[in-house]
């Protein structure tokens, strides 16, 4: 709990602290270049991230090591993945966040703009579960695959 962004264990405060730490992590180069220790204090050791199976990074990602692998796969999938216009729809457990994303697939160069709705559970000051819901997983998969067409 030494990170200055984690002054309280209230779910919204933890999440805002994590987003600030994520910005620092990505600004430092992200996966493979920055130290995941920037983000680790915000996540429970047994955190679970659920991604839709139809996505190039679909599946269940468990623990800190799983999150590190997830960030590596995401950075391999997307050349750009900007999370913009965050709106907190619920501020207690689970926190619900609607985010607008602008992304460019690394393999195809295709660009997409889409919303993500996430439910995020915080327990004892750490994120324990993340459930992102994508508007159109098929469009995302097509944008990332050679030979497909987005839209």
ChimeraX attribute file (.defattr): number of C-alpha atoms within 10 A of each C-alpha:
attribute: neighborCount
match mode: 1-to-1
recipient: residues
	/A:1	12
	/A:2	7
	/A:3	12
	/A:4	8
	/A:5	18
	/A:6	19
	/A:7	13
	/A:8	14
	/A:9	17
	/A:10	17
	/A:11	22
	/A:12	22
	/A:13	16
	/A:14	24
	/A:15	25
	/A:16	13
	/A:17	21
	/A:18	22
	/A:19	15
	/A:20	14
	/A:21	21
	/A:22	17
	/A:23	14
	/A:24	15
	/A:25	19
	/A:26	13
	/A:27	10
	/A:28	12
	/A:29	11
	/A:30	18
	/A:31	19
	/A:32	12
	/A:33	10
	/A:34	14
	/A:35	15
	/A:36	19
	/A:37	12
	/A:38	16
	/A:39	21
	/A:40	19
	/A:41	22
	/A:42	26
	/A:43	22
	/A:44	18
	/A:45	15
	/A:46	15
	/A:47	22
	/A:48	21
	/A:49	21
	/A:50	17
	/A:51	19
	/A:52	15
	/A:53	11
	/A:54	13
	/A:55	17
	/A:56	18
	/A:57	20
	/A:58	15
	/A:59	14
	/A:60	15
	/A:61	20
	/A:62	19
	/A:63	16
	/A:64	20
	/A:65	14
	/A:66	16
	/A:67	20
	/A:68	21
	/A:69	16
	/A:70	21
	/A:71	16
	/A:72	15
	/A:73	15
	/A:74	18
	/A:75	17
	/A:76	15
	/A:77	20
	/A:78	19
	/A:79	17
	/A:80	17
	/A:81	17
	/A:82	14
	/A:83	16
	/A:84	12
	/A:85	11
	/A:86	14
	/A:87	12
	/A:88	15
	/A:89	13
	/A:90	14
	/A:91	15
	/A:92	14
	/A:93	14
	/A:94	18
	/A:95	18
	/A:96	21
	/A:97	18
	/A:98	20
	/A:99	18
	/A:100	16
	/A:101	18
	/A:102	15
	/A:103	21
	/A:104	20
	/A:105	23
	/A:106	18
	/A:107	14
	/A:108	18
	/A:109	15
	/A:110	20
	/A:111	18
	/A:112	17
	/A:113	13
	/A:114	16
	/A:115	18
	/A:116	16
	/A:117	19
	/A:118	19
	/A:119	17
	/A:120	23
	/A:121	22
	/A:122	24
	/A:123	16
	/A:124	12
	/A:125	22
	/A:126	23
	/A:127	25
	/A:128	20
	/A:129	20
	/A:130	20
	/A:131	18
	/A:132	18
	/A:133	16
	/A:134	17
	/A:135	12
	/A:136	14
	/A:137	17
	/A:138	14
	/A:139	18
	/A:140	24
	/A:141	18
	/A:142	19
	/A:143	24
	/A:144	24
	/A:145	18
	/A:146	12
	/A:147	8
	/A:148	13
	/A:149	14
	/A:150	14
	/A:151	10
